[in-house]
């Protein structure tokens, strides 16, 4: 693997916007909502999130050169798993992933994060623009062994409604590379194409910058409920709308690949959840962990699901399909068969 030493100059620090809905003018963040801006997370909650928020810098195989962009991520397990965007750790168009990810952690809020770990991508979906990085080595290339890192607990993004306060942590890259905390409110929801009906995206009005990509979006309890991902710019009105992926969209990556995460339900102080036992990885969770609840469900090959699809084009309607996942394509996407009455679709 060679001696890894990440070179990060101002030239290398340019942020690549990987989705078509992003634009260079995303540097102009949306104004904070007056009511949401008044909301403040308790200091203890903020401190926990700060310790769990990391800067991610993708590098080449040697670890000597920064490739692509830098972004943010949230540690979602004490075992060292980080949730982020695909476009932070790879290239969506070519569907390639950086060999090594430099993980920088916050020691002091008034200083840039320090290079601390090296990680590799263990799960990724370019269609959802989501990925999971696992920390494997210290900065000096020694195996990390059993980790017990600060981490954030996972919330229920399906419980969100318009007007709920939310809080964004990350490294926007505007005004230096120190950690930045902003607040706002849920502005609305939209479908996959950011135009139609659905809850595939959370619209919000918290101020963000390019480096916020992959960073955490939290509710008023300090629970992770989304991943900040993109900004749409309306050139006619000069308005910007930040978008976050709801955490509900990420469960297909989290449940089969991450150990020792904790879920809190929609009600305050919900029961803790241990990861699925059949992850295919060596879990270091304690023996007294509580069983995995039914929510969120693990998504795996060979299982069948009943899926409700809400169509936003034409006359809005909801259709119910039976979906069976059979195998994976070369790019890692799950493939299967969906049936509804006499209709059958494969892909």
C-alpha positions, 0 to 999 in steps of 0.5 A: 500500500506504500506510505500514505501521506495525504497532500491537501493544498488549496488546489486539491481542496476544490469541491466537486459537485457530483449531481446534476442538480448542484451548481457552483452558486450553491456557495450562496446558502439559503437564509436561516428560518427565523423560527428554526434559527431560534432553536438550539440543541443542548450543549451536551448534544452538540458536543456529542455530534461534533465529536462524531462528525468527520471530514472525509478526503478520498485518496489514490491507492498510495494515499499520497494524492487527494482525488476528487473532492472532500466532504463530511460524514457522521460516525454511526457506530462506535465500531467506526462506520461513517455514513456519507454521500457517494459523490464524496468518496467516488465518482457517480458517473463512472461509479468508481470508488476511491481506494482509501479515505482519509478521515479527519476528526475534530479535536478543537472546534476552532481548528481544522480537523486533524488527520486521524484514520484511514478507511475503506468503503464497505457499502455504496449506492450511486443511485441514492448517492449514499455510502458507508466507510469503515475505519480500518487504520490509524493515520500511521497505518496501524490496524485500529483493532476494537474501536469505541468511537463517539457516534450519533444515534439514528432517528426516524426521518418518516416522523418529520413534517413541514416546519420541524427544526433541523440542524446541520453539521459539517465542513462547508468549505466556505469560511475555512475548513473548521466545523460549521453548525447551522440550523433551519427547518424542514421546508418540505419533501419531494420525489426522486427527481426533486420535482414530483411527490414523495419523501425521497428528499427532504427540502430544508432552509439551513445554510450549507456549502459544498463541503457539507455533502455527506454531513449529518442532518439532525432533529431536535433530539440530536438524532440523525435523520438525514444526509445533506446531499445537494442544492438546487439553484433557481437561476430565474429567482436566484433562490437555493433549496438544500436537499437531504437524503432521509435516513429511511432511504439509507437503511438498505446500506446500514442494516446489512453492513454496519454493526453496533448502531443505535436506533431511537424511535419516533417517541423520545427515548426509544429502545436501543437496537443492536445490528443484525447478527448475520452481517458477514463481518466480525462484530464487536458488539457487547453480549448484552445488546438488545435484539434488533427491532422490526424497524428499520427492516434489513434489506437482503437478497432472497427476500420479498417485499410489498412496495408502495410506489407513489407516482408524481407525473400525470394524475398522482396515484399510489400503486402496490407492487410485490418485489423480490430481490434475486441477485446483484448487478456488476455495479452492486445494485440489487436486481429482482422482479416486481409484479402487480396483477398481470404486470411484471418488471425486472431490473 
